[in-house]
Amino acid sequence: MHQSHRLPRQPVRGQSASAGLYRRGAAPAQSSGAHTRYFSRQGRPTSRGASRLGPSFWQRFSATAGRCWAALTAFSSSARVRQTCVHGGIFAFWLLTFGGAYAGLRALDKPVSAVELMSENQFTTQRLIDELVPSGPDTSFYLYDLRQAQRTLAELPWVRSASVLRGWSGKLKVTVEEHVPAFAWSDVSEQNGAGSVNGESRFSAFVSKDGSLIELPAGEVYGDTPASLSAVENLRSTIGMLPVFEWNGEFSATQAQSNDFLVQYDEITRVLETGELDLSVASLRKSAAGSWSVQLESLQSGVSDASVPVSFELRLGSKDLQSRLQRFVTIYNRGLHRDASTIAYADLRYTSGLAIGWQKQAEQDLTDKKLQGLGKNGKS
């Protein structure tokens, strides 16, 4: 009977003899017809190329990849992580969308060929628009900053609103609405005469027909280009021919004060028209104490019926303005109009009647007449 031979085993330190591998260097017994086999730690047979001390490289790689995938799965299962991923995806979508649109506009872009002024204005000319809203090969039609162009135009003191839009054939369309000056607003505290300094017109602001008070900045702050200087000169020249609202410099010009002037101007004009006086308001002044005075002049080109210029001051005071105006109209129509060209001022700050201040030439003529009358009486 054939007897089998058991291979002597040397257990690995720390393990039982039945669970360990043969210690390195312990060769198995040789027998006729027997095959050499290698066993892993678990007792499973392995191929000849595998390591006898542990798992193969691909086993370790597979195990590591599995652990990474499990960690990534557990991380992505968090609600906050999912929300962050959603927001990131949305951001990436819009970034790609706008980036593509921008790239497309740049590819199809063209320069602004011209800027056209679509409105008819008194001070804003086409030449000024060409200076303030640039065009040409260095500009971009689709990427043009329209808001900046509108702000540039709106900074002009006489501009009420401005609109800049894209048109056809690479052109920009500009529409400007201007303030229409109705009255000049003048600081007379340091001026010689109404609204002038050393014979030159100087106005700190103007009142538009809608009642807006537009202050003019000091100095040439509109630019030194020819069109800008021409527009400013045209504005000042136009204001210089308007009726003047004057204040004495002890209080600043405000919107409320301009409205107060407009109310008084409308009332004075209404009384003059109702009384059928051939007079108009040249300027209206208010002192710091609230006393009103108005400069009147001939309605027809500054010439009265006698072809003599008429211009005199009407002193109204600070109260009962309407009744005092009515008193002046009554006295003027009863005969004062005949000497209107010789009047320097008419003071109505009395309970009844008025005081007349005559011009110097009229006073001299009156004195000569009195002297001539005395001489004739003496001779006789």
Disulfide bonds with the S-S distance in Angstrom:
none
